[in-house]
Structures are given as C-alpha cells and as structure tokens.
Amino acid sequence: MKSHVAEVFITFIIVLTLQSPCQAESIYYTPPEKSKEELVYDLFNSLLYPHIDAAVKNYYSNLLIYSPSVYPYQVSIVNAKRLGGYRSYKFLITVKVTPVVGAHFAVGEERLTFLISPNIVELKEYDHLKTYELPEH
C-alpha cells in the first residue's frame, strides 16, 4: 500500500513539473506583442540596421568568404543613454548582435556602440565578443 501511495505521489509531482510554464528567457529582448514599445523597438532596429550591417560586414570582410547577415530579431539593445541632458537629441546606443552565414550558422557575437544625433549615426566602438566554429561544408 505504501509503495502504491509513493508511486502516485511521484507521478503527481512529475506531471506538475512537466506542466509548469518554462521560465527560461530568450537571449534577445522581445517587447510585448503588438505594443507601442514593440513598434518603436522595430522602427529603431530598422533605422539602425544599415549601420549595423555595414559594421559587421566590414569586420568579417577579411575573415570569411561570404558576408554574414544580422537579422533584426538577433539585435538586442544593451544600453541607451541620452547625452546632453533632458530632451537632448544626442544618444549613445550599445547593441549586441549575432551575425550568421548560410542556414543561420552563428559566426560570433558582437557589441557595437553608436553615437546618434540628428542626421548622424557614427560607430564609436566595435567589440568582437565571441567566435563560433562553423560546420564543415
């Protein structure tokens, strides 16, 4: 009888554990779906994308045969700081990106810092954080 009770209890615990929601966080921040924040986040990434793409392609130009791509969902804003005080239009923005080649094989992790002001987007710092091995082809 005790064995049967223990089996039922263990089964109950396993079932509860398997049904509990996953608490793992995505590597990249995702704003709430269909929110104004998501709209602004996507707009910001779209406007900054050509500068991210150019910096990544430049870094890897002598390292890879094919230029890597950075997809908008692989861009995470690490830090955003307004320079010059309240309502200034000068910003220092740091993003983390994961460039990929081929069938989305990550080649590395990069941290890019941009100085942004009206009509100017300037890459201030490019840090290569990690290199990934690519599969044989």
CYANA upper distance limits for C-alpha pairs under 8 A (distance plus 0.5 A):
  1 MET  CA      5 VAL  CA      6.88
  2 LYS  CA      6 ALA  CA      6.68
  3 SER  CA      7 GLU  CA      6.68
  4 HIS  CA      8 VAL  CA      6.75
  5 VAL  CA      9 PHE  CA      6.61
  6 ALA  CA     10 ILE  CA      6.57
  7 GLU  CA     11 THR  CA      6.57
  8 VAL  CA     12 PHE  CA      6.56
  9 PHE  CA     13 ILE  CA      6.78
 10 ILE  CA     14 ILE  CA      6.72
 11 THR  CA     15 VAL  CA      6.66
 12 PHE  CA     16 LEU  CA      6.73
 13 ILE  CA     17 THR  CA      6.60
 14 ILE  CA     18 LEU  CA      6.68
 15 VAL  CA     19 GLN  CA      6.74
 16 LEU  CA     20 SER  CA      6.73
 26 SER  CA     30 THR  CA      8.42
 28 TYR  CA     73 TYR  CA      7.77
 28 TYR  CA     74 GLN  CA      7.02
 28 TYR  CA     75 VAL  CA      7.35
 28 TYR  CA     76 SER  CA      5.91
 29 TYR  CA     76 SER  CA      6.59
 29 TYR  CA     77 ILE  CA      8.40
 30 THR  CA     38 GLU  CA      8.17
 31 PRO  CA     35 SER  CA      7.90
 31 PRO  CA     37 GLU  CA      6.75
 31 PRO  CA     38 GLU  CA      5.54
 31 PRO  CA     41 TYR  CA      8.08
 32 PRO  CA     37 GLU  CA      7.74
 32 PRO  CA     38 GLU  CA      6.78
 33 GLU  CA     38 GLU  CA      6.99
 34 LYS  CA     38 GLU  CA      6.78
 34 LYS  CA     39 LEU  CA      7.74
 35 SER  CA     39 LEU  CA      6.98
 36 LYS  CA     40 VAL  CA      6.75
 37 GLU  CA     41 TYR  CA      6.42
 38 GLU  CA     42 ASP  CA      6.51
 39 LEU  CA     43 LEU  CA      6.58
 40 VAL  CA     44 PHE  CA      6.49
 41 TYR  CA     45 ASN  CA      6.72
 42 ASP  CA     46 SER  CA      6.56
 42 ASP  CA     72 PRO  CA      8.35
 43 LEU  CA     47 LEU  CA      6.76
 44 PHE  CA     48 LEU  CA      6.66
 45 ASN  CA     49 TYR  CA      6.17
 45 ASN  CA     72 PRO  CA      6.92
 45 ASN  CA     75 VAL  CA      8.08
 46 SER  CA     50 PRO  CA      8.38
 46 SER  CA     72 PRO  CA      7.97
 48 LEU  CA     52 ILE  CA      6.88
 49 TYR  CA     53 ASP  CA      6.43
 49 TYR  CA     72 PRO  CA      7.98
 50 PRO  CA     54 ALA  CA      6.59
 51 HIS  CA     55 ALA  CA      6.70
 51 HIS  CA    121 VAL  CA      8.05
 51 HIS  CA    123 LEU  CA      8.32
 52 ILE  CA     56 VAL  CA      6.68
 52 ILE  CA     70 VAL  CA      8.38
 52 ILE  CA    112 LEU  CA      8.18
 53 ASP  CA     57 LYS  CA      6.55
 53 ASP  CA     69 SER  CA      7.50
 53 ASP  CA     70 VAL  CA      7.02
 54 ALA  CA     58 ASN  CA      6.53
 55 ALA  CA     59 TYR  CA      6.73
 55 ALA  CA    123 LEU  CA      8.25
 55 ALA  CA    126 TYR  CA      8.42
 56 VAL  CA     60 TYR  CA      6.77
 56 VAL  CA     68 PRO  CA      7.93
 56 VAL  CA     99 PRO  CA      7.90
 57 LYS  CA     61 SER  CA      6.25
 57 LYS  CA     67 SER  CA      6.19
 57 LYS  CA     68 PRO  CA      7.00
 57 LYS  CA     69 SER  CA      8.41
 59 TYR  CA     63 LEU  CA      8.36
 60 TYR  CA     64 LEU  CA      6.34
 60 TYR  CA     67 SER  CA      7.30
 60 TYR  CA     68 PRO  CA      7.99
 61 SER  CA     65 ILE  CA      8.05
 61 SER  CA     67 SER  CA      7.19
 66 TYR  CA    101 VAL  CA      7.83
 67 SER  CA    101 VAL  CA      7.73
 68 PRO  CA     99 PRO  CA      6.09
 68 PRO  CA    100 VAL  CA      5.64
 68 PRO  CA    101 VAL  CA      5.33
 68 PRO  CA    107 VAL  CA      8.23
 69 SER  CA     99 PRO  CA      5.83
 69 SER  CA    100 VAL  CA      5.82
 69 SER  CA    101 VAL  CA      6.81
 70 VAL  CA     74 GLN  CA      7.02
 70 VAL  CA     75 VAL  CA      8.11
 70 VAL  CA     97 VAL  CA      7.44
 70 VAL  CA     98 THR  CA      6.88
 70 VAL  CA     99 PRO  CA      5.19
 70 VAL  CA    100 VAL  CA      6.86
 71 TYR  CA     75 VAL  CA      7.60
 71 TYR  CA     99 PRO  CA      8.19
 74 GLN  CA     97 VAL  CA      6.14
 74 GLN  CA     98 THR  CA      6.29
 74 GLN  CA     99 PRO  CA      8.39
 75 VAL  CA     95 VAL  CA      7.04
 75 VAL  CA     96 LYS  CA      6.32
 75 VAL  CA     97 VAL  CA      5.22
 75 VAL  CA     98 THR  CA      7.67
 76 SER  CA     95 VAL  CA      5.95
 76 SER  CA     96 LYS  CA      5.70
 76 SER  CA     97 VAL  CA      7.00
 77 ILE  CA     93 ILE  CA      7.94
 77 ILE  CA     94 THR  CA      6.60
 77 ILE  CA     95 VAL  CA      4.91
 77 ILE  CA     96 LYS  CA      6.95
 78 VAL  CA     93 ILE  CA      8.25
 78 VAL  CA     94 THR  CA      5.86
 78 VAL  CA     95 VAL  CA      5.60
 78 VAL  CA     96 LYS  CA      6.89
 79 ASN  CA     92 LEU  CA      8.44
 79 ASN  CA     93 ILE  CA      6.24
 79 ASN  CA     94 THR  CA      5.50
 79 ASN  CA     95 VAL  CA      7.46
 80 ALA  CA     91 PHE  CA      7.49
 80 ALA  CA     92 LEU  CA      6.42
 80 ALA  CA     93 ILE  CA      5.00
 80 ALA  CA     94 THR  CA      6.89
 81 LYS  CA     91 PHE  CA      6.09
 81 LYS  CA     92 LEU  CA      5.70
 81 LYS  CA     93 ILE  CA      6.86
 82 ARG  CA     86 TYR  CA      8.10
 82 ARG  CA     88 SER  CA      7.21
 82 ARG  CA     89 TYR  CA      7.81
 82 ARG  CA     90 LYS  CA      6.53
 82 ARG  CA     91 PHE  CA      5.05
 82 ARG  CA     92 LEU  CA      7.01
 83 LEU  CA     88 SER  CA      7.09
 83 LEU  CA     89 TYR  CA      8.18
 83 LEU  CA     90 LYS  CA      5.84
 83 LEU  CA     91 PHE  CA      5.91
 83 LEU  CA     92 LEU  CA      7.45
 84 GLY  CA     88 SER  CA      6.07
 84 GLY  CA     90 LYS  CA      7.37
 89 TYR  CA    116 ILE  CA      8.46
 89 TYR  CA    117 SER  CA      6.11
 89 TYR  CA    118 PRO  CA      7.30
 90 LYS  CA    115 LEU  CA      7.78
 90 LYS  CA    116 ILE  CA      6.19
 90 LYS  CA    117 SER  CA      4.92
 90 LYS  CA    118 PRO  CA      8.00
 91 PHE  CA    114 PHE  CA      8.49
 91 PHE  CA    115 LEU  CA      6.26
 91 PHE  CA    116 ILE  CA      5.52
 91 PHE  CA    117 SER  CA      6.81
 92 LEU  CA    113 THR  CA      7.35
 92 LEU  CA    114 PHE  CA      6.22
 92 LEU  CA    115 LEU  CA      5.20
 92 LEU  CA    116 ILE  CA      6.78
 93 ILE  CA    113 THR  CA      6.01
 93 ILE  CA    114 PHE  CA      5.71
 93 ILE  CA    115 LEU  CA      7.00
 93 ILE  CA    116 ILE  CA      7.91
 94 THR  CA    111 ARG  CA      7.30
 94 THR  CA    112 LEU  CA      6.03
 94 THR  CA    113 THR  CA      4.70
 94 THR  CA    114 PHE  CA      6.84
 95 VAL  CA    111 ARG  CA      6.17
 95 VAL  CA    112 LEU  CA      5.89
 95 VAL  CA    113 THR  CA      6.96
 96 LYS  CA    109 GLU  CA      7.59
 96 LYS  CA    110 GLU  CA      6.11
 96 LYS  CA    111 ARG  CA      4.94
 96 LYS  CA    112 LEU  CA      6.92
 97 VAL  CA    109 GLU  CA      6.35
 97 VAL  CA    110 GLU  CA      5.81
 97 VAL  CA    111 ARG  CA      6.96
 97 VAL  CA    112 LEU  CA      8.46
 98 THR  CA    106 ALA  CA      6.85
 98 THR  CA    107 VAL  CA      7.83
 98 THR  CA    108 GLY  CA      6.37
 98 THR  CA    109 GLU  CA      5.24
 98 THR  CA    110 GLU  CA      6.90
 99 PRO  CA    106 ALA  CA      6.30
 99 PRO  CA    107 VAL  CA      6.40
 99 PRO  CA    108 GLY  CA      6.65
 99 PRO  CA    109 GLU  CA      7.37
 99 PRO  CA    110 GLU  CA      8.39
100 VAL  CA    104 HIS  CA      5.56
100 VAL  CA    105 PHE  CA      5.52
100 VAL  CA    106 ALA  CA      4.74
100 VAL  CA    107 VAL  CA      5.97
100 VAL  CA    108 GLY  CA      8.19
101 VAL  CA    105 PHE  CA      5.79
101 VAL  CA    106 ALA  CA      7.13
101 VAL  CA    107 VAL  CA      7.47
105 PHE  CA    134 LEU  CA      7.36
106 ALA  CA    132 TYR  CA      7.00
106 ALA  CA    134 LEU  CA      8.17
107 VAL  CA    131 THR  CA      6.51
107 VAL  CA    132 TYR  CA      5.47
107 VAL  CA    133 GLU  CA      7.39
107 VAL  CA    134 LEU  CA      7.23
108 GLY  CA    128 HIS  CA      8.03
108 GLY  CA    129 LEU  CA      7.77
108 GLY  CA    130 LYS  CA      5.62
108 GLY  CA    131 THR  CA      4.80
108 GLY  CA    132 TYR  CA      5.74
109 GLU  CA    128 HIS  CA      6.81
109 GLU  CA    129 LEU  CA      5.82
109 GLU  CA    130 LYS  CA      5.53
109 GLU  CA    131 THR  CA      7.26
110 GLU  CA    126 TYR  CA      7.68
110 GLU  CA    127 ASP  CA      6.21
110 GLU  CA    128 HIS  CA      5.14
110 GLU  CA    129 LEU  CA      5.86
110 GLU  CA    130 LYS  CA      7.68
111 ARG  CA    126 TYR  CA      6.49
111 ARG  CA    127 ASP  CA      5.53
111 ARG  CA    128 HIS  CA      6.97
111 ARG  CA    129 LEU  CA      7.39
112 LEU  CA    123 LEU  CA      7.70
112 LEU  CA    124 LYS  CA      8.22
112 LEU  CA    125 GLU  CA      6.22
112 LEU  CA    126 TYR  CA      5.19
112 LEU  CA    127 ASP  CA      6.81
113 THR  CA    123 LEU  CA      6.55
113 THR  CA    124 LYS  CA      6.03
113 THR  CA    125 GLU  CA      5.53
113 THR  CA    126 TYR  CA      7.07
114 PHE  CA    121 VAL  CA      6.99
114 PHE  CA    122 GLU  CA      5.92
114 PHE  CA    123 LEU  CA      5.00
114 PHE  CA    124 LYS  CA      5.84
114 PHE  CA    125 GLU  CA      7.60
115 LEU  CA    120 ILE  CA      8.26
115 LEU  CA    121 VAL  CA      6.34
115 LEU  CA    122 GLU  CA      5.64
115 LEU  CA    123 LEU  CA      6.92
115 LEU  CA    124 LYS  CA      6.88
116 ILE  CA    120 ILE  CA      6.24
116 ILE  CA    121 VAL  CA      5.14
116 ILE  CA    122 GLU  CA      6.96
117 SER  CA    121 VAL  CA      7.14
